[in-house]
Amino acid sequence: MLNLENGKADSQSLKELLQVLFHDLPDLLIFKDEENRWMAASKFAQQLFGLENIQYIGKTSQELAEVAEVEPYREILLSRQEADEKVWRAKKTIRSEMVFPQVNGRSVVLDVISTPLFFPDGSRKALVIIGRDITEQKLAEKKNYQLAFYDRLTQLPNRFKFEQELENMIERARADGQSFVMMSLDIDRYKHVYDSLGPVAGNRLIVEISQRLKECLEQDWLLAYMGEDQFSILIPEADVEETAVPVARKLNENMRRAYYVNEFELFISVSIGICSFPRDGEDAQTLMKHADIALNLAKEKGRNRYQVYGTDMDVATFKAFTIENDLKKALLFNQFEVYYQPKIDVETGRIVGGEALLRWNHPEWGLISPREFIPIAEETQLMDFIGRWVKETVCKQIRQWLDDGIPMVPISVNISAKRFLKKSFISNVKRILQETGLDPSLLEIEITESALMENEELAAEVIRELREFGVKVSLDDFGTGYSALSYLTHYKVDAIKIDRSFIKEIGVNEQNELVTKGIIRLVQSLKIDVIAEGVETPEQLRFLRKLKCRYVQGYLFSKPVPAQEFTELLMKGRIEVGAQLSRQENESADRRQHYRAHFSPPLLGEMTILKFMGREIRLGKTEVHIEDIGLDGISFTSTVKLAVRPDMVLGVETVIMGQPVRFVGSLLWHEERDSDLHHYGMEFEQDAELQDILAQVLDPLANSRGEHV
């Protein structure tokens, strides 16, 4: 054991000097023997380790931790034990920083130098530990760092810090093969508030906005204030669809709550641009640029929305994002419209009813089917408002037809399971009928099997009440649910509608034909009306007639039409079989004269949108099937419903006789072949070189088929 008492005759002077150092010098000094036992410590060291009232000499840090009176000192002593062993193993001086939590809640930071001493034979001799208080230096460094990389107003990372963290995240994500999301946010109308209320109110609003943004984000996400009215967010190990889009929706929703600044009630919204690494860029500059592009697009579309950068976004996804952001405006700006499709008695050709079908007249995408926006409306709590609007609109229209002396038939309205089972549903139906003065028999309610499965007893009670009041109820999309046939014996409905998926397979799938036959015969035996929806071909009609399925609905007779056109149908009272089909065939024949090379089966191609409302955009590609090609245009089919407008420029790529060809142009016409397939005619942009290439490619192809280009 090392004994400082032993030494030469002049050791007394050394002892006095050491006493002064140990008691008066405001530094940490510790001497330990070869077994890590404390032999001497300065007064400052004793204070830091909580040893002032403990007999520490001859004990190890582990032993002292067991008798330490206060928790922080136990942790410090144990960490020192580990640090000392590390120094012995390294056999060299080690410099480190050590933080000492204090009982008063503050912390002291020391720059510590630990030096091991060894005898000539390599055995341990002593350990000397020296430390200097650098707390003030660290606080100054922290303050300077805060000033350099954090915003003083919001206490959030500033633009410099954000760019630094973005670079770091790119390196980590690239090394780990991970993706991450970047979001750029712009506070809508902030400049107006700042100019109107002044800088004090403007700054206070920014602080409140930053706090509200924090509430929507996870702890390990980075929120930065970029200056003025802009914020940025980094979300590690995330993708756009699963993480960024739900977060953007949450931000849009939460930011709309009122802010109270200087007794003013302010309503602020946020526009958001979203991109991701590595999909939309692999360096900081590109990612920031693409996030800003998406942000600007969001602002151009009306603010208070988000936009995902569309490098890999195909046309269908781009459309879906657009209509999702625009849905709330549809009711405000009267963009919804009710179309009507007649139900036909196949024995007489008479119109015996109609179905009300909601359409959205989107200012950019044209007429949008409810299949595209109803799921979004259900998610965003808009469906109650839309459903109420449809019922009121239909009843008011029926009232108008009656007042105009138009021969009237019952009109059915589709109701979702969620709305059908609401307590207020029946009272709302009764209220609307009473307000419009309609006979309840003129309104029918169509529900799906899912409404029955959610709550069988409640559904049965709602159906009973509606029928007692005089409103008929029919079961829509019949055959697509579970144990569908069993419902017919339990629920008293007036009619069932065979799902179009069964009708579509007539003449194609013999097994489906047998199922359709079984459904029709069983339902008829129960004295329930059967309506076949989606009838589009004479073959399907002949099949249904043989089974004595009396009522049908479909494009063979009429597609859904606006109220004015339906008025004309009601006045006629009947529709000739195949009238709609003949009209479509004539229109198609007129169009085909402009095209020369016909492909059967269709030619596979890829379509994208190059310009939308005059703006260049960058999207992925959507599969299309090219049916005709001529020198001035093509016709193709797609499952995506597009608007016919001159300021939307498409690009279509395909391969003809081994040669890649790219067409650029705008749509001239659109024809809806069925609910899931759309036929388009596209006119090429004037391009003499393309016409020469097409002539060379198509001429031998057309001649081989007996046609001429």
Buried (B, 14 or more C-beta within 10 A) or exposed (E): EBEEEEEEEEEEEEEEEBEEEBEEEEBBBBBBBBEBBBBBBBBBBBBBBBBEEBEBEEBBBEBBBEBBEEEBBBBBBBBBBEBBEEBBEEEEEBEEEBEBBBEEEEEBBBBBBBBBEEEEEEEBEBBBBBBBBBBEEBEEEEEEEBEEBBBEBBEBBBBEBBBBBBEEBBEEBEEEEBBBBBBBBBBBBBEEBBEEBEEEBBBBBBBBBBEBBEEBBEEEBBBBBBEEBBBBBBBBBBBBEEBBBEBBBEBBEEBEEEBEBEEEEBEBBBBBBBBBBBBBBEEBEBBBBBBBBBBBBBBEBBBBBBBBBBBBBBBBBBBBBBBBBBBBBBBEEEBBBBBBBBBBBBEEBBBBBBBBBBBBBBEBBBBBBBEBBBEBBBEEEBBBEBBBBBBBBBBBBBBEBBEEEBEBBBBBBBBBBBBBBBEEBBEBBBEBBEEBEBEBEBBBBBBBBBBBBEBEEBBBEBBEBBBEBEBBBBBBBBBBBEEBBEBBEEBEBBBBBBBBEBBBBBEEEEEBBEBBBEBBEBBBEEEBBBBBBBBBBEEBBEBBBEBEBBBBBBBBBBBBBEBEBBBEBBEEEBBEBBBBBEEBEEEBEEBBEBBBBBBEEBBEBBBBBBBBEEEEBBBBBBEBBBBBBBBBBBBBBBEBBBBBBEEBBBBBBBEBEEEEBEBBBBBBEBBBEEBEEBBBBBBBEEEEEBBEBBEEBBBEBBEEEEBEB
